[in-house]
Structure formats: C-alpha cells, structure tokens
Amino acid sequence: MRERFVDESIVPLTATSDTSRMAAGEPGLPREFLWRGRTIEVAAVLRAWRQTGKCRHGSPELYVRKHWFDVATTSNSTMRIYFDRQPRRGRKGARWWLFSISESEEGQRSADEGTCTP
C-alpha cells in the first residue's frame, strides 16, 4: 500500500455519527462523510488516538488538540482522519480533516485513471 498526503477538509454526514463516545468528550466519528463530492463510508475503525498540547495561556495543563482515527473504508482504502478541537484561523471553521489515504497499487491506478488534471 502507498500512502498519499491529502490534508483536505471533509464534511461529516451528521446523521451517521457514532455518538457513544461524545459523553466522554470525544467527537462523534461519522460513519459517512463527503470528500471531493463523493460519499466515503467507514467500514471499521482500525486505530484511534489523541494529540495533546500545553495550555496556550501559561498553565501547566495539557489539552487535547486533535482526535486521530485510522479507518478502513468500503472502497478498500485506509484513511487517516482527524477532528480538530480548535480550528485555526483560515480553516473556515472546518473541524474534520482527511490527512492521508493508503491504497493498494491497483486501487491507486483506478483512481488516477478517473482523475482529470488541467
């Protein structure tokens, strides 16, 4: 499998969000999201972790900055997505991001053949 860096916002289909972890302060991972006009369906969560950082106001406390997920999709790719708890300026309030995609070489060729580049 080859990993391709993407770093583009995705739009969660909120009706498909897993709300079971929201009571613990974690985001509701969408089971489906829109990316580049396509609906991507999550088949399984392979791994989940948090990224923390120091308080920006001088306190010694650590805060969760991002929630990361490696997910398998129904289109046989693996995607690394994250939820940004504090979106930075210029990110237009987007909170869910597709960081990278890992696809088999065969799947990558199929995706490349359907892509038009100017």
N, C-alpha and C positions, 0 to 999 in steps of 0.2 A: 504494500500500500504506500502511496505517496501522499504526503501532507501538503496542502496548499493554503497559504495565509490569505485570509479574506478581510477581516475586521470591518464588517458592514452591519448596520442595524437590521434587526428582524422585527416583525410585528407579530406578537403572540395572539393567537385566537383565544381570547379570554374564556370562552365557554368550555375550552378543553383543558384549562389549568388544573393541576393537581393541588388542591387546597389543603391537603392533610398536614403539610409542614408549615403552613402560614401561622399557626398558633405558636410555633416555636421561633417566630421571627424570620423565617426563611421565605423566599419568594415562591409563589405557586408556579412550578415549572409547566410551561404549556406542552401539551401533547401534540399540538399542531401549531405551526407558525408560517407566516408569509415571508418569502425572501425572493427578490427579483421577480415578483409577480407569480411565483409558484407556491403551492401549499406543500410544506415539508411535514411529514408525520414522524413523530418519535416512536420507535418500536421498543426501546429499552434504555434505561439509564445505566451506563457502564461504570461511571465513577462520578463522585461529587466531592467538592472541597471548597474551602473559603480562603480568601486572601484578606489579611488584616493589615492595618497600618496604625501608626501612632496618631493620637489626637492632634489636630492642627492648631489647637489653642494652648499648647504647653502642658497639658495634663499627661501623666504617665500612662493613662489608659490606652488600650488597643481597641480599635473599632473594625468591624467587618466592612471592607470596601467593596468586594465583589464575591459573588457566589458563582463558582465554575461547575460545568457539567460536561462530561464526555457522553454523548448519546449515539446510539445506533438508530439509523432511520430505516423506513420501509423501502427506501430506494438503494439499500445495501451500501451506504456510506456511513462514515463515522464523523460526527461534527462536534467541535468543541465550542460551546456557547457559554456566555456569562451574563449575569444580571448585575448591573452597575448601580449600587445603592445610592451613590451621589454623582449623578451625571455632571460632567464638566461643561463649562460654557462652550458653546459652539456645537454641542452634540444634540441640540434642539429637544432636550428632554427625553431622548431615547434611552431606554434602560436595558433592553435585551439586545445582545450583540452576538453575531456569528464570528468567532475568532478564526477558525480554520476548518478545513474539510479534508478527510482522508478517504481516498477512493482507490479501488483496485485499478490497475493499468487499463483493463478492458473498459471499466466504467468511466474512466477519465477520457479515453478515446471517444466514447459515445457522447459524452458531454461536450467535448471540444468540437465534434462534428456538427453539433446543433448550435454552436455559438457563432454569431456573425461579428466580425471586427471591422471597423471602418478603415 
